[in-house]
């Protein structure tokens, strides 16, 4: 979105300032927003553009195009401690490279058997932890020393980056650089799920319900989403009191 780059702003964001997120939390939780419709939520047009630029740099604004934008509303609504921790996940996802060859499960099987990942995250790890949603994509963290080598290895084996041209299918193997803290692997997968948004939010809720004791920081989610996941989880018998719903 060209409009967000109309002014030169400093990318060194002070996350202790709450004004950006006070602005963001006023934006309605709907899929697509017009920039013109959110300017009135700020003190001036320039301030609104500055806030949107900041949110895009951080990862909370996910897609932009010709005066419209999309947000990760669940991520925006999190407590400050979670928002801070999400920054590494957002950055890793922005730098991720997706690859496909046959664009089916055979690509995933090849990657699992051929690539030594430091950590598998998102779909497949969430499935391993919760058995809630069957995985569709494989995301693997690779250490920085081997990141480019792994990309070259996939290309040598006829994997293509980006999307399949004719069908518009995204590659089902994602390679992410190791960025941030990995001392608590379950929490990192949990944060990655919140940062990715979409169906991964339900994975995050399932992880929190089942592994709340493993999370140093816990998020808040819409009550109806928590109840749905809680109802559909196959391991309901081991759920304790780790249900953290957004207050009404």
N, C-alpha and C positions, 0 to 999 in steps of 0.2 A: 504494500500500500504506500504509494508515493507520499501521501499526505503526512504520514508519520515521520518522515525524514525531512520535513520542511524546515526544521530548525536544528542547529547542531547542539546536541545534548551530550552531557558526560555520562558514560556507561557505568561509572563507579557509583552504585546505588547504596544509599544508607538505608538498610532494611529496618532500622529503628524508627524511621519516620512512618507515621501511620496514614498520612493524608492520601497517598496513592491508593491504599487498600480501602480507605473509607470511600473514596470515589468509586473504586471497582465494585464494592459491595452494594452500591446503589444501582448498578446495572442489572436489569431484569435477567433471570436465569433462563434465557431462551437461546435457540441455536445461533441465530445471526442478528447482528446489530448494525444499525447505520450510525456512522460517526456523528452526523448532524443531530441525531436524536439523543446523544449522550452529552453533547456540549453543555447543555443546560444543567447537568449534574455537577459541574465545576464552577469555579468563580469567574472563568474567562475562557475564550476559545483557545488561547495559547496554552493555558494551564491544562485544559482537557487533552490537547495534542501531546503535551509533555508527559502527562500521566499515561496515555495510551502507548506512547513510545517506550516508556519505562516498563510497562506491563508486557509489551512485546519482547523487549530485550531479556526480561526475566523468564519468560515462557508462559505467563498466565494468559496472554492473548495468543491464540494458537494459529489462526489463519487470517489473512488480510487480503482484500481485493477491491479496488475501485470504490473507496468510500465505505466499505463494509468490513466487519471483522467478527471473529468468533472468539469466545473465551472458554477457559476451563473453569466453569463456575464453582465446581466442587473444590478445586484447589484454592480459588480465591477466598472461599468461605472458611478456610481452615484457620486455626489459631496461629499466631505469629511464629511460634516455635516450629510448627509443621511447615509453614511457608518458607522459612529459612532453610530447612532441611531439603525441601523440594528443589532448590536451585541446582544442586549437583545432578539430580535426576533429569531436570529440564535440559541442562547443558549436554548431558550424555545422549539424550534422545535427539537433540538437534544435530549432533555430530554423528549419529548412527548412520550406517550404510546398509541398505537392504539389497538382497541378491536373490535371483531366481534362475532356475534352469528349466525345469519341467513345470514349475509352479504348482506342485502338489506335495504330498507327504514324502515323496522320494528325496526332494531337496532337503527336507528337515532331517531325514534319516542319514543322509550323506554327511551333513554338517555335524550331527551328534557323534558320528563314528569317526570323523576325520579331523575335527578341530578340538584342540584342548582349550576349553574356556575356563576362565577364572571363576565365573559365576553365570549360571543360567537364570534369567529373570523373566518377569511378566508371565505370559500365557502358560508356558510349560512348567515353570517353577510354581506358579500359583496353583496349577492343577495338581502337581505333586504334593503340595501342602494341604489343599482343601478338598480336592475332587469335586469342585463346584461347577466350573465351566470347562468343557472340553477345549483344549488349546487349538489355535489355528495358525499361530506364528511362533517362530523360535527366535528369541533374543539372547545373545551371548555377550558377556563382557570379556574383552580381550585386553591384556596388559599393553601398555603403550609401546613396549619394545617389539611386540609381535602384531600390532594392529595392522600396519601396512603389509606385513608379510602374509597375514591371513586374507586380506583383500586380494593380494596377488595370487594366492593359492586358489581362491574361488574363481577368479578370472581365468586362470590356467585350466581349470576344470569346466570351462564353458558356462560359468554363471554370469548373468548379466546384472548390472546395477540398475536401480530405479524400477520402472514399471515395464511390463510386457507391452510392447507398442500396440499391437492390434486389439488386445482384450482389455488393456488398461489395468491389468492385475499387478499389484505390488508384490515384490519378491517376499517370500515367506521366511527367509533367513535374515535376521538383523544382527549386525556386528556393532557393538557399542564400546567406546573407549572407557577405560577405568578412570573415573573422575569422582572425587569425593571420598566419603567414609564407607568402608565395607566391613567394619568391625562387627556389626550386627547384620548378618546377611538377611534374616527374615524381615527386619525393619527396612532394609534397603529395597527388597522386592516390594514390600508394602508401599513405600514412597514412590517407587517407579510406577506402580499401578495408579496411584493418585495423579501423578504427573502426566501419564499417558491419557487418562480420561476415557470417555466412552465406556465400553463394556468392562474395561479394566477396573472401573470404580467398584463394580460388584465383587471383583476378586479382592480388592483392598478391604472391603467390608467383611468378606469371608475370612480373610487372614486376621483381621482384628477380633472377630468373634471367636476364632479358634486359638489364636496365639497372642491374646492380649498381654499375657505375662512376659512375652518376649519383646514387646514394644516399649521403648523408653518414652516415646511421645505418641499419643493417640489422637486421631482426627475426629471430626464430627461430620455426620452424613444425614441426609433427609430420612426422617423416621420411616416413611413408607418403603424406602430402599432397604433399610436395615431389616425391617420386618419381612420383606420378600426374600432376602438372602437367608435370613434365619429359618424361614419356613422351608426353603428348598434345599438347604444344606443336607447332604447325606449323613454327616457326622453330628447330628443335632445333640446326641447324647453327651458329647464332651464339651458342649458350650456351657460356660459358667455365667458370670455376670458381666462379661466384657461386651456390653452393648452400649455404644456411646452415640446417642442420637442428638441431632440438632434440636435445641429447645424451641418450643412454639413461640 
